[in-house]
Amino acid sequence: MSSPRALLALLAVLSLAGIEAFAQQSKATITFKLVWKEAQPSMYSVVIHKNGQAEYVSEDKGLSPPQERNAPVESNAEQNVQSQDAASQDAFHKQFQASEALRQKIFPLAERANFFNGQFDFTKHAVAQTGRKTLSYSDSAHHGSATYNYSEDPTIQELTEIFQGISTTLEGGRKLEFDRRFDKLSLDQELKSLEELSSDGHLQEVQAIAPLLQSIAADRTVLHIAQMRAQRILKKAGQPVAPTPAE
């Protein structure tokens, strides 16, 4: 029969092991990156930390939406100016707090996918190119990375849809900010697109753009239908229509 001292020593070891495991998990990070020349944006990355900190970065050297609406320009000189302007665009950075629901979903999925150690790219036959995607995982005990165009693995598919939904949401917010400042008549069309994506379940982490949507919902200088669309997107995502006092 074990002595009380031995039992205490065993409990101490187990406790330390639990603390170490928790520390490893708390430092865990998942990164998703997509590079696709034909897309807008042509490159973006999403980094989610286990503690909830999240960063989004996108770069696009193609024409901006306002340029596309005014294209094609006629003269070679104007085309050259457009191309130079597009190439000089700054990267878009957005920091936000990832939801608990998102973290509770993606980190177990990463573990299910063996922390992205393995071959996940579909190679049985040629498939349409939809961009080079990379999923990476890192903590103090595990490191893995997988690059693919398309994957049959349902876990990889689910993670891809989640991260693409985050990009869709944040890029939508970016366009809303631009239209609200420079092209208010286009605001309703952009909100209509976001509302349709919301209805189809293609938006993720709407709380990251909730303050903007709340501001639009209360802005009487924009079309009433635009205000209503912003409210419906917020309600669909379970976000308050009006900002909380802390905001």
PyMOL commands that set and color helices and strands:
alter all, ss='L'
color gray80, all
select helices_A, chain A and resi 4-26+65-70+76-87+100-112+114-116+154-182+184-199+206-208+210-217+224-236
alter helices_A, ss='H'
color red, helices_A
select strands_A, chain A and resi 29-35+43-49+53-59+92-97+132-138+143-148
alter strands_A, ss='S'
color yellow, strands_A
deselect
rebuild
show_as cartoon
